[in-house]
Amino acid sequence: MRYNLFIGRYQSPHKGHMHIFDTFLKEDKPVLIAIRDIEPDAANPLSATEVKLLWEKVYAANPLVKVIIIPDIESVNYGRGVGYAINEINVPDTVAAISATEIRRQVIAGETDWKKFVDTNIHEMLTGYLQSK
């Protein structure tokens, strides 16, 4: 099986990410979510393991999704004839406007507007992770 690779920090997973993944999943194309193993800090408070658990809960019922942790990367590079495509997925402005930074701020502040941008399956987990930091 050949996967469609997505690399990110995903601080926090949200429906903007899902919109992109789902463009492939709707066509029965496998998705590989690769989480960069970064050192958590104020801007990126979730550990790679926490992010992995969140994504695994979101896509628990979908066998086309695989979630892995990769070492942090500086760049993605390729040579000639590598046998795979590099694609930019254009999304509607409403999807592009979803901000993980704003979601984190609202969760930590105890607000609730963020919930419309995050899969309901992870509301409780995400709140627990972020409010414990």
C-alpha positions as semicolon CSV with decimal commas, in nm:
position;residue;x (nm);y (nm);z (nm)
1;M;0,000;0,000;0,000
2;R;0,134;0,345;-0,093
3;Y;0,047;0,629;0,144
4;N;-0,012;1,001;0,097
5;L;0,228;1,158;0,347
6;F;0,151;1,462;0,560
7;I;0,421;1,599;0,791
8;G;0,345;1,845;1,069
9;R;0,346;1,940;1,435
10;Y;-0,038;1,942;1,452
11;Q;-0,053;2,161;1,763
12;S;-0,355;2,088;1,781
13;P;-0,526;1,861;1,531
14;H;-0,821;2,042;1,373
15;K;-1,078;2,023;1,097
16;G;-0,853;2,214;0,857
17;H;-0,605;1,926;0,871
18;M;-0,891;1,680;0,841
19;H;-1,028;1,859;0,535
20;I;-0,700;1,796;0,356
21;F;-0,667;1,434;0,473
22;D;-1,029;1,365;0,386
23;T;-0,978;1,472;0,023
24;F;-0,765;1,158;-0,009
25;L;-0,969;0,934;0,219
26;K;-1,289;1,005;0,022
27;E;-1,112;0,849;-0,276
28;D;-1,000;0,548;-0,066
29;K;-0,640;0,667;-0,076
30;P;-0,434;0,587;0,236
31;V;-0,305;0,873;0,451
32;L;0,012;0,871;0,661
33;I;0,018;1,140;0,930
34;A;0,381;1,196;1,032
35;I;0,420;1,396;1,352
36;R;0,747;1,582;1,398
37;D;0,904;1,492;1,731
38;I;0,973;1,841;1,859
39;E;1,061;1,957;2,208
40;P;0,736;2,100;2,353
41;D;0,744;2,471;2,434
42;A;0,496;2,755;2,488
43;A;0,406;2,772;2,118
44;N;0,393;2,392;2,074
45;P;0,285;2,252;2,412
46;L;0,177;1,904;2,302
47;S;0,424;1,617;2,290
48;A;0,447;1,412;1,972
49;T;0,297;1,120;2,164
50;E;-0,003;1,328;2,272
51;V;-0,060;1,444;1,914
52;K;-0,033;1,085;1,791
53;L;-0,294;0,971;2,042
54;L;-0,528;1,253;1,937
55;W;-0,505;1,163;1,568
56;E;-0,544;0,793;1,642
57;K;-0,866;0,871;1,828
58;V;-0,997;1,090;1,544
59;Y;-0,934;0,822;1,282
60;A;-0,975;0,512;1,500
61;A;-1,240;0,367;1,269
62;N;-1,049;0,431;0,947
63;P;-0,802;0,161;0,842
64;L;-0,669;0,390;0,566
65;V;-0,502;0,618;0,822
66;K;-0,168;0,546;0,982
67;V;-0,009;0,781;1,237
68;I;0,364;0,782;1,313
69;I;0,617;0,997;1,494
70;I;0,925;1,102;1,298
71;P;1,238;1,286;1,410
72;D;1,217;1,662;1,366
73;I;1,313;1,765;1,015
74;E;1,483;2,064;0,860
75;S;1,363;2,009;0,503
76;V;1,197;1,768;0,264
77;N;1,408;1,698;-0,042
78;Y;1,398;1,483;-0,350
79;G;1,609;1,395;-0,649
80;R;1,501;1,314;-0,999
81;G;1,256;1,036;-1,074
82;V;1,174;0,950;-0,713
83;G;0,846;0,783;-0,802
84;Y;0,609;0,998;-0,601
85;A;0,436;1,331;-0,643
86;I;0,462;1,646;-0,435
87;N;0,125;1,820;-0,416
88;E;-0,011;2,136;-0,261
89;I;-0,373;2,097;-0,157
90;N;-0,568;2,420;-0,198
91;V;-0,840;2,468;0,060
92;P;-1,124;2,718;0,093
93;D;-1,043;3,037;0,286
94;T;-1,270;2,925;0,570
95;V;-1,055;2,615;0,616
96;A;-0,726;2,801;0,576
97;A;-0,839;3,045;0,847
98;I;-0,855;2,774;1,117
99;S;-0,578;2,851;1,363
100;A;-0,426;2,592;1,595
101;T;-0,273;2,881;1,791
102;E;-0,619;3,027;1,853
103;I;-0,759;2,684;1,939
104;R;-0,485;2,635;2,201
105;R;-0,546;2,983;2,343
106;Q;-0,918;2,921;2,378
107;V;-0,878;2,576;2,533
108;I;-0,631;2,707;2,791
109;A;-0,858;3,007;2,864
110;G;-1,158;2,779;2,920
111;E;-1,349;2,915;2,621
112;T;-1,562;2,691;2,401
113;D;-1,572;2,841;2,048
114;W;-1,275;2,622;1,952
115;K;-1,491;2,309;1,966
116;K;-1,644;2,378;1,624
117;F;-1,295;2,350;1,469
118;V;-1,190;2,024;1,637
119;D;-1,330;1,672;1,598
120;T;-1,568;1,602;1,887
121;N;-1,393;1,271;1,960
122;I;-1,090;1,456;2,099
123;H;-1,246;1,753;2,282
124;E;-1,196;1,597;2,624
125;M;-0,844;1,466;2,553
126;L;-0,727;1,796;2,406
127;T;-0,869;1,992;2,697
128;G;-0,696;1,760;2,944
129;Y;-0,361;1,784;2,766
130;L;-0,361;2,160;2,725
131;Q;-0,509;2,262;3,058
132;S;-0,250;2,049;3,240
133;K;0,043;2,240;3,087
